[in-house]
Each structure stands twice: as C-alpha cells, then as structure tokens.
Amino acid sequence: MNFFGRQFTQGNALAMVMLVAVINICLSLLQRNYRRSGRELASQLDGDLTDEERKKVKLFY
C-alpha cells in the first residue's frame, strides 16, 4: 500500500491512519477548550469595551 509517498504494509498503514486520527481528535479538543475558556473570560468582562476588545471577544463567538 502506498501512503504518503512510501510503501507500507496494510497493517502499518492502518496504524498510521489511526495515529493521525488520534492526533486530529486531540487538536480539536484543545481548540474547543481554548474557545470555551475565551467565552468564559469574555462573559466576565463588563462595562464599555474598546473596539479592539470587542474584536477580540467576537473571535470566541
């Protein structure tokens, strides 16, 4: 089986695909956690925000 321009056995290729999938899931969970933390921080803000602060808050929503 040819994978990433290299020859792999079917078992090794399956293991590689599984590792890539696990890495992808981990990165997605990290991104979700950062977004959640940003929303919590933005909800704690009160008062008048500057334009720059409003732009940063919009990144999380």
CNS distance restraints for C-alpha pairs under 8 A (distance, minus, plus):
assign (resid   1 and name CA) (resid   7 and name CA) 5.69 0.50 0.50
assign (resid   1 and name CA) (resid   8 and name CA) 5.23 0.50 0.50
assign (resid   1 and name CA) (resid   9 and name CA) 5.86 0.50 0.50
assign (resid   1 and name CA) (resid  10 and name CA) 6.11 0.50 0.50
assign (resid   1 and name CA) (resid  13 and name CA) 7.32 0.50 0.50
assign (resid   2 and name CA) (resid   6 and name CA) 5.46 0.50 0.50
assign (resid   2 and name CA) (resid   7 and name CA) 4.61 0.50 0.50
assign (resid   2 and name CA) (resid   8 and name CA) 6.07 0.50 0.50
assign (resid   3 and name CA) (resid   7 and name CA) 6.31 0.50 0.50
assign (resid   3 and name CA) (resid   8 and name CA) 6.65 0.50 0.50
assign (resid   3 and name CA) (resid  13 and name CA) 6.92 0.50 0.50
assign (resid   8 and name CA) (resid  12 and name CA) 5.89 0.50 0.50
assign (resid   8 and name CA) (resid  13 and name CA) 5.68 0.50 0.50
assign (resid   9 and name CA) (resid  13 and name CA) 6.12 0.50 0.50
assign (resid  10 and name CA) (resid  14 and name CA) 6.15 0.50 0.50
assign (resid  11 and name CA) (resid  15 and name CA) 6.27 0.50 0.50
assign (resid  12 and name CA) (resid  16 and name CA) 6.17 0.50 0.50
assign (resid  13 and name CA) (resid  17 and name CA) 6.23 0.50 0.50
assign (resid  14 and name CA) (resid  18 and name CA) 6.20 0.50 0.50
assign (resid  15 and name CA) (resid  19 and name CA) 6.22 0.50 0.50
assign (resid  16 and name CA) (resid  20 and name CA) 6.23 0.50 0.50
assign (resid  17 and name CA) (resid  21 and name CA) 6.16 0.50 0.50
assign (resid  18 and name CA) (resid  22 and name CA) 6.22 0.50 0.50
assign (resid  19 and name CA) (resid  23 and name CA) 6.20 0.50 0.50
assign (resid  20 and name CA) (resid  24 and name CA) 6.14 0.50 0.50
assign (resid  21 and name CA) (resid  25 and name CA) 6.23 0.50 0.50
assign (resid  22 and name CA) (resid  26 and name CA) 6.20 0.50 0.50
assign (resid  23 and name CA) (resid  27 and name CA) 6.22 0.50 0.50
assign (resid  24 and name CA) (resid  28 and name CA) 6.21 0.50 0.50
assign (resid  25 and name CA) (resid  29 and name CA) 6.22 0.50 0.50
assign (resid  26 and name CA) (resid  30 and name CA) 6.28 0.50 0.50
assign (resid  27 and name CA) (resid  31 and name CA) 6.23 0.50 0.50
assign (resid  28 and name CA) (resid  32 and name CA) 6.20 0.50 0.50
assign (resid  29 and name CA) (resid  33 and name CA) 6.14 0.50 0.50
assign (resid  30 and name CA) (resid  34 and name CA) 6.28 0.50 0.50
assign (resid  31 and name CA) (resid  35 and name CA) 6.22 0.50 0.50
assign (resid  32 and name CA) (resid  36 and name CA) 6.14 0.50 0.50
assign (resid  33 and name CA) (resid  37 and name CA) 6.18 0.50 0.50
assign (resid  34 and name CA) (resid  38 and name CA) 6.14 0.50 0.50
assign (resid  35 and name CA) (resid  39 and name CA) 6.26 0.50 0.50
assign (resid  35 and name CA) (resid  60 and name CA) 5.72 0.50 0.50
assign (resid  36 and name CA) (resid  40 and name CA) 6.29 0.50 0.50
assign (resid  36 and name CA) (resid  60 and name CA) 7.83 0.50 0.50
assign (resid  37 and name CA) (resid  41 and name CA) 6.20 0.50 0.50
assign (resid  38 and name CA) (resid  42 and name CA) 6.04 0.50 0.50
assign (resid  38 and name CA) (resid  57 and name CA) 7.79 0.50 0.50
assign (resid  38 and name CA) (resid  60 and name CA) 5.93 0.50 0.50
assign (resid  39 and name CA) (resid  43 and name CA) 6.09 0.50 0.50
assign (resid  39 and name CA) (resid  57 and name CA) 7.72 0.50 0.50
assign (resid  39 and name CA) (resid  60 and name CA) 5.78 0.50 0.50
assign (resid  39 and name CA) (resid  61 and name CA) 7.17 0.50 0.50
assign (resid  40 and name CA) (resid  44 and name CA) 6.55 0.50 0.50
assign (resid  41 and name CA) (resid  45 and name CA) 6.89 0.50 0.50
assign (resid  42 and name CA) (resid  57 and name CA) 5.90 0.50 0.50
assign (resid  49 and name CA) (resid  53 and name CA) 5.76 0.50 0.50
assign (resid  49 and name CA) (resid  54 and name CA) 6.16 0.50 0.50
assign (resid  50 and name CA) (resid  54 and name CA) 6.27 0.50 0.50
assign (resid  51 and name CA) (resid  55 and name CA) 6.28 0.50 0.50
assign (resid  52 and name CA) (resid  56 and name CA) 6.41 0.50 0.50
assign (resid  53 and name CA) (resid  57 and name CA) 6.23 0.50 0.50
assign (resid  54 and name CA) (resid  58 and name CA) 6.21 0.50 0.50
assign (resid  55 and name CA) (resid  59 and name CA) 6.65 0.50 0.50
assign (resid  56 and name CA) (resid  60 and name CA) 7.47 0.50 0.50
assign (resid  57 and name CA) (resid  61 and name CA) 7.11 0.50 0.50
